[in-house]
């Protein structure tokens, strides 16, 4: 239970050069603030049978022009739109392409208007009458689990591609209004008197699928707190199950991603069944309000909480004189419905607490005072102390980036310093608690001499920073004279004079060099205080003479390319500022790998491919480029893009022949007789003629896909004899299995690749073909149990020699779902465990050891 509000101390400590300090005191504002992710929301239903997409003008008018909600006596200007999609016409079919296009149009309109969408899906919002003796009678009109899961799979790419305008997604789909109660397929507690184990499992299957579909940086809300307990601890979890701990908060696991929505807030002591235990096959239902409300109060400190009022029958308890403000505070509410029930909401206006409620929904940060330096040197450091108080009901539940902003008073040029690490996560700036943040940071090397305003920016970097620069999505502090509506910055009301350094910087330290390929070596070093740039110097003999190969660098890394294979290079680095150049750093060296050798790891990271030539750059529809490499044992393929869709097909013409049998001619690429295809991690061989879709399954291959990288390794033994030149093409396919992206572009031939004689190593260390072949022949004695697995999977393996071991699990789409770095292991027998909570279905387990990669198919039944 929270106590009175105390000061949230945020001390941003940046090492000082002894300059004079200036103290600033801030004035708290009592105004209502239009901050994102909090406040009264406006609901807008999207009925699929007569669907009309939202428009940016419509949403901007709601946000920018205060209005009185339906049957209300107060005004709102919402930053949240509750979008409830009603899927009645799709209860026995897939979602149509036109409807999905409308959903995307909603996201686009929200982004333009500067609002977020709270999302729910259901199949009916009508309470059917009948002769059952109740006000609502079955059949209710929702959909079976198979349909629900299919729809979630279709929606997944839309969730993933629009996280910047998603507030949270509610676990609807089940029952009338998507509120999980009156349902034809998932257990009707109003008739049965409780839920069975199978009812719970079906509901958990839907919730698990939704958690997988929604981006990991966004929350899924459940209607009943007990639902989260059963997801985390199992169907038989007691109502006394533990709430989330501070250590678990926002760690990306399911316990950190489930919040609550209460659609009958303050309608009764138990909020119309919100705090009930709905039983199991072996137990009965019972009112557990005392226990479950306390659980929700504790758990909701680290999650998205909101809902609506639904009845004024609980007056006066739900009035200002009763529990209204107390419960909003206790349960960490960030938002409520402004349209329902205004018999309750309007009482708050009449009772005099509405202004406080509107101010305190969600988070409300107040800067109290700060101490800042008056001067610094170019490339130097400063000491800043800032005290902040959170007077809201809750903390932000979506991730934010905290930035110190320096803006030149003459040129208006902006420079930023990210404030990261312990204490910098604003989601942990809890209501009613005190926190302290201490950091050591340095001014960016690119900041020139001049006078700068100091500001603070709390920005949203989700979806690759799609709205990072938008003030509508930045957090405003509750102070007078500090907010900049045009930029989204909060003024610290302090200036800093940056002067040129009076002496040259010290030599850089901690220089390291590592070979990335036969033609590239990567360097990194530690920053030198006062440095504004760096130069890199190279020699082919230890100790020099050195030749400068780069200058004017403002970062502490450099990739030296265009090098010769099997050659050792020696490097030093010097730091420079206006006063001069430092002595050289200590020397570091590295040896490039053998000609034609490239260190390739199929992990969804394309960094090691930099020296491999690109064979196609004319991609379309989210695909941009294609690369191919080979070893004596494997063919490696890399497709890159900006938005690789849900599914993919990778075609290989191994004989460079376009006619005859077993030569698939795809209409998307001309003159292409493909012999093999990798589709979502499975290898197929063509057994038909021409355009007939006839493929023989050969088994799973190593493949990893994310939104920007598709990387695959195909054993050459599965492909037979490769011609001197082969052809490759990749297609990106949406959830409806429509080809939407191509590389090479459609109506062109597959990209040609000349098969290299020199092998490409699959491990990080350069090895020759013979050594690599021997490594691949070594066995790691891979065994997994239990299979099928539940909760935890045990992995047994043997090492013939000491080395690094990695364990990966990928799904049928080739996407990595688990990664365990076991570090350096001694030779001998070993066993590791992999947490498979939240997984369901078939996966490929990959164990990478010094002997190479071994895989095994695993089924997970949670």
N, C-alpha and C positions, 0 to 999 in steps of 0.2 A: 504494500500500500504506500502511495506517495505521501510525502510530508509537504510542508510549506515550501514555496519556491525559494531556492537559494541561488547564489551567483555561480555561473558556469565560467570558470577562469580559463582563458585560452592564452597561454603565454607563448608567443611565437619568438623563439630565441634564435637569433642569427648572430654569429660571432662578430664582435665589435672591434673597431680599430681605434677606440678611445675618443670618438667625437662627442661633442655636446649633444644632449638629449632635449627633446621638446615633449611636454605633457599635454594631452588633449582630454577634455571631459565632454561626453556626449549627452544630449538631451533625449529622453525617451519620448516616443510618439504614442498617442492613444488612438490614432486613426486605424480604421480597418484597412488591411493590406491585401492586395490581389496577388498573393504568392501562389505558385503552382502546387498542386497535389494536396490542397486543403480547402475547406470552406463548404458552403452549401452548393450542391450540384443541381443541374437541370436535367431531367430525364427526357430522352427522345427515343421512342420505340422505332425499330426498323423492321416492319412486317414484310417477310419475304414475298408474300403473294401480291403485294402492291408496293414494292420497294422503291423508295426515293432516297438517293444518297444525300448526305449532308452537304451543305455548301459552305465555303469559307465566309461568304457574306453573312449567311444566317448565324454562324457561330461567332463571328466577330461582333455582330450586333448584340448578341447575348452577353458577351464578355465586356463590351465597352460601354453599354448603355444600361445603367441600373434599372430594374423593373420589379414590379410586385408579383410574386408567384401566385399561382392559382389558389384562390380561397385564403390567401395570406394577408397579413397586415404589415409586412416588413419588405424591404427591398433587397435584391441580390444582384450581383454581377459576376457570374460563375467563371472559374477557370477550369472546372470539371464538367464534362458532359457524360451522363450515364447513358450509354448506347446499349439498349436491350434488343437483340436480334431475335425475332420470332420465326421459327423455321417450320411452321405447320405444313407447308407444301412439300417439305423434304423428309417427312417421317419414314418414307420407305425408299428413298433414292439419294443419290449423291447431290451435293450442292452444285448448282449450275454455275457455268463460267460467268454468266452475266451477274449473278448474285455476288460471286467472289470479286468481280470487278467493282461492284458497288461498295463492298467492304473496303477495298483499297482506296476508292474515292473518298470514303469517310476519313480514312487516315490522312490522306493528302489535304483534305479540307481543314482538319484539325490542326495540322502543321502550319498551314498558311495563316489560320486565325489565331494561333498561339494558345490553344487549349489542349487539355489531355482528355482521353476517352477512358472511362471506367466501363468495362465490357462484360456483358453476360449474354449467353445464348439459352433459349428454351424453345419448346415446341408448342406450348400453349400458354396463354395468359387469361384463359376463361375458366371460371369455376362452374362446372356443369352441375345442373340440378338433377333430381331423380327421386326415387321412393325409398332411399336407403335409410331415411330417418335423420340424415345429417344435412347441413347447409350445402355440402358439396359431395357429389357421388361419383363413383367410378362408372364407366371408364373415363379416365382423365384426359387422355390424348397426347401423352408424351411418346418417345420413341425407344425401341429396344437398344441394348448395349452395342450390338454390332453396328447399327446405324450411327450411334453417338461416336464411337471410336473412329469410324470412317470419316465423319465430319471433322473431328478434331485433327485427323491427319491432313485433311484438305486445308484446314485453316493454319496449320503450323507455319508455312512459309510467310503468311501474311503477318502473323505475330512476330516472327523472327526479324522481318524486314522493317518493322515499324515500332520498335521498342521506345523510340524517342517520344512518341505521342500516346503511349499506353500508360495509364496510371497503374492499373492492375487488371487482372482478369478474374472474374468470379466463377466459381465451380458450379455453373448452372446446369443446363441440359436435362436434369432429372426433375420430373414432377411439374405441376402447375406453377407458373412463374419462374421455373428453374430453381425453386426453393427446397428441393430435395425431400419433400414430404408426401404430397398426394401424387403417387406414381403408379403406373400400370405394370412396370417391369422391374423395379428395383426394391420392392418390398413396401407395402402400404401399412405403416404403423397405425393409422387410424382404423384399419380393419383388423390387422393381425394383433395389435396391441404391443408389438415390438418388432425388431428386425432380426432376421436369421443371419447365421454366419455367411451364407451365400449372398444374401442381400448386401451385407457389408463388403464382401469381396468384389461384387459387381460395382459398387460405388467407388471403392478404392481403385479399381481398374480404370475408371473414368478419370478420377483425380490424378492418378499417376500419368496417364496419357496426356492430360492437360499440362501438368508440370513439365513434361518433356517438350511439349509444343511451345510453351511460353518461354521467351528468352530468360536466361538464367539470372539476369539483373532485374527482373520484374516478378512480382508476387502473384500467387493465386489465393483467393479468399474462399473460405468455406463457411457454410451457413451455421453450423453447429460446432462448438469447440471440441466436442467429443470426436468429430471426424478427424481432426488433426492428431489426436492421441492414438487413434487406431491406425492411421497412416504410419506414424513413427514407431509405435510399440507393438502393433499387431492387433488383430480383431478382438482378442480377449483382454486388451489393455484396460485396466481399471480407471475409474474417473480420477483417482489419486495420482495418475501418471504425471511425471515431472514436466514442468514448463521448460522452455528454452533457457539456457544459461548464457551469460554474457560472452563466454568463450565460443559458443556456437553461433552467436548472432552474425548474420550476413556472411557465413562461410560457404555459401553456395549449395549446401545440402538441403534436403526437403524440410528439415525442421526449421531452417532459416528462411524458407520461401513460402510458407503458408500463413496467411493472416485471416481475419474474421470479418464477415458482414452480418450484422444483426438487423433483420428487416421488421422487427417489432420492438425497437428500443423503447424502454420505459412504458410498456403496455400492460405489464403485470409483474408480479414478483419474479416469475420465471421467464419473463419476456416471451410469452406464448410458446413455451417448449424449447426455447433456445438452450437452456441449461439443464435439459433432461439427459438421463442415461437411457438410450433406446434398446438396451438389452442385447442378447445374442441368442443363439439356438438353445443355450443352456441356462440363460438368466432372463429375468423379467425387466420391463421398463420401469423407471422410477424417477421422481423429481430429485435432482442432485444440484439444485441451484447454489447452495452455499459453497460446495466444493468446486463446481465448474466455473462459477463466476469468479472465484478467487484465482483459479487456473488461468482464465482469460485475462484477468487484470495483470497477472505477472507475465504471461507469454506475450501480450500485446505491446509491451514496451519496445519490442524489436520487430514490429510488423505493421502492415496496413490494416486499419480498423475503420469501419464506417457502416452506413446502413440508412435506415429510415425509421421514423415513428409510425405507428399504425393504428393506435386507438387512444382516445382520451379517457377511457374508463379507469385508468390508474391514477387519475387526479385525486388528491393534490400531490401524490408522491412524484409525479412527473412535472411538477411546476417549479418555478424558480425557488419557491419557499420549501420545496421538497428535495428530490435527489438529482434534479436536472444537471446542474453544474458539477456536483460531486461525482456523478457516474460518468459524465463525459471525461472528467479528469482521471478518475480511477481506471477507466477502460481505454484510455489513450485514443480518443476519437479524433480523426482527421477530417471527416466530412459527414454530412447528412443530406437527405433529399429535401429540396425546397418546395416540392409539390405535394408531398404526402408525409404525415398527416398534419394538415395545418390547423386542426383543432388543438393539437399539441404545440406545434411550433409557434402559433400566434399567441398562445398563452405566455410564452417567454417574452414576447414583445410587450404584452400587457403587464407582465409581472416585473419588468425592469432588468432582466438578465440577458436579453437578446444581444445587446451591444457587446457584453463580455464574451458570450459564446461565439459570436462572429469573429471577434479579435483572436480568441484563443484556440479555435479549431486548428488541429495539427501543431506545427511548430511556430514559434514567434521569438526571434532572436533580437536581443537588445544589446547594443554596444554601450558599455558603461564608461570606460576610460582607457587610454592607451599612452604609451611612451615610445617615442620614435627618434632616431638620430637626425641631426640636421645636415650632416655631411658624410661623404664616403669617397673612396677612390675607385677609379675604373677597375672593374674586375674584383673589387674588394668585397667586404661583408658588412652587415649592419645588424644592430640589435633592436628588435621590436617586441613590445609587450602589449597585449590587448586583452581586456576583460569583457566577457560576453555573458549575458543571462538569457536563458530560455524560459519564457513565461507562457508557453503554449501548453495544450493538453498532451501533446505527443512530440516525437522527434520525426524528422524526415525519414521515409522508409525506402526511397529510391536513391541510388548512389549519386554523389556529387563530387566535384573536384574543387578544392580550395586553392585560390591563386592570389598571391600578392602582385598587384599591378603597379608598374611605374610608368607614368605618362609624362612625356617631355612637355614642359610648359610653353615652349616656343614652337615646336613642330607638331605636337600632339601625337608623336610616335609612341606606341604602346609596347612595353616589354613585360613579361610575366615570369613569375617564379612559382612553380608548383609546390604546395606545402603538403607533404605526404607523411606516411608512417603513423606510428602510434598517436592517437588522439586527433588526427586530422580528418577522421571520418565523421561528417556532420550527423550521420544516422545514430551516432553514439552520444550526441549532445542531448541527453535525455531530459525530459521535463522533471523539474524538481530535484535534480542531482547536480553535483559539481564535478568538473573534469579539468585536467591540466594538460596542456600540450607544450612540449619543449623540443625545438628543432634547431639545427645548425644548417644554414643555407648560405649561398654565395650569390652575389649579383651576377646576372648573365654576362658572359664575356662580351656580348655585342652591345652592351649599354655604353654609349659614349659619354663624354663629359657634358654636363648640363644640369639644369634644374628640373626636378620631377615631382609631380603630385603622387602621393601614395594612396592606393585604393585597394579594396578587397572584392574579389569576384568569386561567387559560389555558383559554379556553372554545371550544366548537365552535359556530359560527354558521351551519352549513350548513342547507339547506332552510328558509330564513327563520327561523333560530334555534329550530327545533323542540325541540332538546335543550340549548339554550344554558344554561339554568338547572339542568340535571341534573348533580349531582356525579359520577354514573357516567361521564359523558362529558367531565369536566374532568380536567386533568393534575395529578397530585399530585407535589410535589417530595419527594425522598428525604432528608427531614430528620426529626428527632424534635421533637415539640411544635409543629409548624407546620400540619399538615393539619386542615381542618375537614370532616369527612365529611358534615355536614348541608348545607353550602353549596357545597362544591367550591372553596373559597378556600384559599390558602396564607398563613398569618400571617407577616408580616414582623417581628413582635415589637417594634413601634415605635408610638408614639402621636404625634399632631399636634394642637396647639391652634390653632384658627383664630379670629382676633379680628376685630372690626369694623374697617373701615378708619378711619384718623384724618383723612383728607382726601378730598375729592370726587375722582372720577376725571377724567382728561383728556378733552377732547372727542374723540369718535370720528373716525377718519380713513378715507379711501378710500371715501367714500360714492358709490355708483353707482346710477343709475335706468334701467330699460329697460321699454319698453311691451311687454306680453304680448298685448294685445288692445285692442278698442275700449273696454273698461271696466276694465282691470287694468294696473297698473304694479308691477314687482318691484324691491325695493331690497335692497342688501347693503352691508356696511361691515366694517371691521376692529374686533376687540375692543379695548376700553379696559381697561388694567390696573386691577384693583380694582373694576370695575363689577359690580353684581349684577343690573341690569336696564337697559332702554333705552326711550326714548319717541321716537315719530316725529311730525314736525310738517310740515304741508302748506300751500302757498299757491298761488293762481292768478296771482300777480304776482311777478316776480323780486324777491327781497329782502323779501318779506312784505307785509302781516302774515300770520303763520302761525297755523294752528289745530292743536292736538294731535289726531291721529287714532288713536294707539295708545300704550299705556304698559304697563309691567310685562313687556316682552319679555325673554326670557332667551337668545334666539338672535340672531345678527347678520344675519338676513334678515327681510324682511317683504313681503307681497303686499297692495297697496292695491287693493281691488275696489270695484265700484259706481260707477265714474267715468264721465264723459261722453265721448262720441266726439269725435275731432278737437280735443282740448283739451290744452294744455301745463300740467303741474303741477310745482311746485317743492317740494323737500323738504330738511329738515335733521333730524339725529338728535342726541339728548342721552343721556349715560350717567349712571346714578344708583347710589349706594351709601348706606350708613347715615350717612355724613358729609355727603352733599349731592348736588347735581346739577351736571354739567359744563356748560361753555358749549356752544353749538350747534356742530355740525360744519359744514364747508363745504357750500354748497348744491349739489344735483344736480337735474336736471330731465329729463323725458321727455314725449313727446306721444303720446296714445292714437291708435290707428288710426281710420279712418273707420267710421261706423256700419255694423254688420253684418259688418265685416271681422274675420276671425280668422286668425292665422298658424298654418297647419297643415302639418306635415311628417309624411309617413307613414313613421315610423321605429320604431314600437313603444313610443314614449314619449308619454304622454297629457297631459303638463304644459301644453301650449299650448291644450288644450281647456277649461281651467277656466272660461272665460266663456261657453261654449256651453251652452245649456239642455239638461238631460237629458229625453228623451222617454219613457223607460221605466225604472223602478226595481224592478219586480217579477220580477227574474230568478230562475232556479232552477238547481240542479245545477252550480254553479261559475260561472255568469254572474250578474252583479248589475245592470248598467245599460247603457243604450244612448243614444248621442248621434248627431246627423246635422247636417251643415253643407253648404253648396254654394257654388261660385263660378260664374262664367259658363261655365266649361269642365268642371268636375268636381263630382261628388257625393262627399262624404267621410262615412265611417261609422266610429264608434268603439264597440266593445263591450268592457266591462271585467268582471273577475271575480276570483275567488280561485284557480281551478284550471281554466282553459280547456283542454280536452282536445286530443288529437292532431289531429283533423280538425274542419272547420267548414263550415257552409253559411249564407250570408247572402242572404236573400230580399228583393226589392224589388217593390212594387206601384206601378208608375209612373203608372197611370191611375185609381187608386182605384176600380176596378170589380171586382166579385166574381163576375161571371157572363159567359158567352159563351166564345168560343174564345180560346186563348192566355192563359187565366186559370187558373193552377195553384192548386188548393185543397188545401193541406197539412193533414193531419189534426191536426197539432200546434197550429195556430192557427185559430180560427174566423173566418168571414167574410173570408177573405184570398184575393184573386185575384192571385197573384204573377205578374209578367211576366218577371222576370230573377232569376238566382241567381249568386252568387260562391261557388264551391266550391274551397277550398284554392288561391286565387290565380288561378282561371280563371273568366271570365265566360260565362254561358250564357243564352240566350233561350228562353222556353217556347214550344213549337210544338204542344202537345197540348190536351186538354180535361179539365177537372176534376182527377182524381187520377192520370191516366195520366202515367207518368214519361217525358216526351218533351222533351228539351232540345237545342238547337242550340248548338254551341261557337262563341263569338265571339273568344276569345283571352285572353291573360294580362292581368291588371290589376295595379296596384301594391297590394300587401297585405303586412302584416307581422303575425305572430302570436307571442306568447310566452304564458307561463302566466297572465298577468294582463291582457294587452292584445291586442285584435284590431283593427287599424286598416287601412282600405282606401280607395282613391281610384278611382272609376269614371268614365271619360270620359262626359260627358252626350251626346256625339255617338253613343255606343253604345247609349244608353237611349232615344233618340228624344225626343219632346215630353213633358215632365213636367207632370202635373196640378198645380193650385195646392197640393193636399195629396196627398202620397204616403204609403205605409205600408212599414215596414221591420221585419224580424224576423231573429234570429240564433239558430242552433243549434250547440251544442258536441257533437262526435261522438267516441266512443272509437275505439281501434285496430280493434275488431271492427265498426265502422260502425253502431253503435247510438247513437241520439240520447239524450244523457244530461243536457243542459243547455239552457235556453231563456231568451231575453229578447226580447219580453215572455214571461211565464210561459205554459206550454201551456194550451190551452182559453180563451185570450183572443185578441183581434184583434191584428193587426200594429200597431205603434206609429205614430201619425200624425205626419208632419213637414210643416210649411208651408214650401214652397220660397221662399227669400229672393230678393228682387230685387237686393240688394247682394251682390257676389261675396265669397267667402272666399279670401284669398291663400294660395298654397302655399309661398311663400318667407318667410323670417324678417322681412323688411322690409315694412311696410304699403304696399300699392300699390292704385290704383283699378282698376276693371274694365277700362278701356280700356288702361291700361299693362300690365296682366297679360295681356290678350289678345295685345298686341304681343310681349311676352316669349315667350309660348308659341309664337308663330309663327316665332321665330328658330330657326335650325338650328345644332346643335353638330357636325354632320358626324360622327356617332358611327360608329366602325368598330372591330371587335375581330378579333384573330387570335392564334394559329391557332384555328379553330373546326371540329372539336372541339379542345379544349385539353388539355394535359398539363403539370402542374407549375406553369407560369406562363402567364397570359393577358395579352396586350398590348391596351391600350385607347387608341385615337386619337380626338381630338375637337378642335374649333375653337371659339374664343370670339370673339364679336363685340365684347365689352367685358370689362374687368377684373372679376374677381369670385371668389367662393369656389366650389370644386368638390369634390363628394363622389362617391365610387363605392361602390355597394352591390351585393351579390349575394344573392338570395333563392332558396330552394328551392321545390319545387312545393307545399309546405304554406304558403308565404308567410313562412317563417322566415328571418331574416337570417343568412347564414353567413359573410360577409365584409363589412367596412366599412373604407374608406380615405378619410381626410380629407386632401385634397391642398392645403388652405389657399387663400390668395389667389393666383390665376393672372392673368398679363397677357393682353391680347387677342392672338390668334394661334393657331397650331397647337400641339398638345401631345400627348404620349404618356405613359401611366402603365402600370405593371405591377401585376397582382394575383396573389398567391401562392394557387394552387388545389390545393396538396398536400392529400391526404386527402379531396378531394371526388370524387364519382362521380355521373354522371347529368346531367339537364337543370336549368338554372338561368336566372333572369332577371337580367341585368346592368342596373343603373340608374345613370345618370350625371346628377347634379343640378348644373346650372350657373346663372349668372344668367339664361339663356334658358329655364329650366324643367327638366323631367325628360324624358330620353329613355331608352328601354329597348331591349334586344336579347336574344334567346334564345341561350343558350350551352350547348353540351354539353361535359362534362369527362370524359375517359377516363384515369384514373390506374391 
